[in-house]
């Protein structure tokens, strides 16, 4: 399937209509972006501006979010289902290999995808993401909490949920953003579906997905972990992940929290571009007999 610049469409995959926004010439290297919980393709727009002319970018509304189908059954939101949706979407777009960027929930999906389909991912870039919860007890506790939150979203509606969600400690640093930016983030959240968000919590919350901690050592692809200085929990998770992944780098971005791409999109994009440029140079070195990871 030949893609044109500024290509926005809905693609039918496995009974879903998936909203996709693509930009860039077909011959350019491809980067796929996966948003987080309550997000959509809109969350990446400032970031994507920085890649024009150098990369072909593809942003996707994940199941139950944005303009993508909102299944009634929470099981349709599971990690396994979303990995297969993503793989068939990539087949439909005739993409052989690509760079994969995932934020938070989208980062967990990106990691799960790379573990299952490593031959397709040239490099994995994770923003404020985790491999899930290690212990069964932790996962059960989170499942209970997510089910309670899902129930509240359905009963009280999206505005009530967003009022609480934007005030959790994870997003404290966003309160320092300009009012216009805060309103954009709030609008994106308010446009979500109550059923979509509730079912996302039930189907692909960290309590529902299996842990990928034991699979990290199997990853042979280059992995880049990016976390915000003010997001100490995920800085710690990334440091632990780095010790388990063979080809891994970790950067901590000063003065930002969980959503680096929202709080400082230009820096976030620049870091990715610099990393991919370094990878290209290292690939050239390796082809000449020099291994940068030794």
C-alpha positions, 0 to 999 in steps of 0.5 A: 500500500503506497502512502502519501504525505499527510495521510489520515485514514481509518484502517480495518483490522481484525474487526476494528477501525483503527485511526492512523495519521501518517506523514512523510515520503514512502522511501524515508525510514519509518517511526511508529508512535504509540500514545499513553492512557487517555491519549490519541494521535493528537498528543504527538503533533508537536513532536512529529513536526520535528521529524518532517523531511527526515522520517516517515511518521505514523501515529495510531489511536490505540484501541478504545482511544481517540477515533479508533473503535471502542469494543464493548468487551474488555478482553478485546483490549488485552496486550495480546490482542493489541499486539496482533492488531498492531502487527496486522496494521503494519502488514496492511501498510506494507512496512517491513521494518521501523523504529517504534516509540511508545509512551507509558501504556503505549510503551508497554504495548511497544515493548510487548510487540518488540518481544514478540516480533523483534525482527521488525523493530529496528530500535525501541524507544520507551518514554516513561514505560515499564515491563509491568508489575513483577509479582502476582500479588502486585498485579492482583492489587492493581487489577482490583484498583483498576476495576474500581476506577473503571466502574467510577468512570462509567458511573460518573462520566469522563469530566469527573474522571479527568478532574481527578486524573489531571491532579494525580501526583504523576502529572504534578509537573504539568501544572507548570505548563502554559495554560494553552498547553494544559487546555490542549491536554485536558481537551484530549482527555475529555474527548475520550470515551468512558467505555473506552477508558474503562475497558482499557483499564480492565483489559490492558492495565498493568494489573491485567498484562503479564510481566515482561521483566523476565523477557528483557534479557532476550531483547537483542534490538537497541533500546532507548529509555527516556524518563523525566527527572521529576518522575522518580518512580519511572527513573528507577524502573528505567535504571533497573531495565537498563541492567537487563537489556543488552543494547540499552541506553537511558537518558533522564530529561531535566525539569520534566515529569512523566509526559516528556513529549508534552512538557518539552516536545522539542527536546524529546524529538531532538533526543530521538533524532540524535539517538537514531543518528548515533545508531546509524553511525554505529551500524556503519562502524559495525559493518566495518568491524567495530562493535560499539557495544563491546 
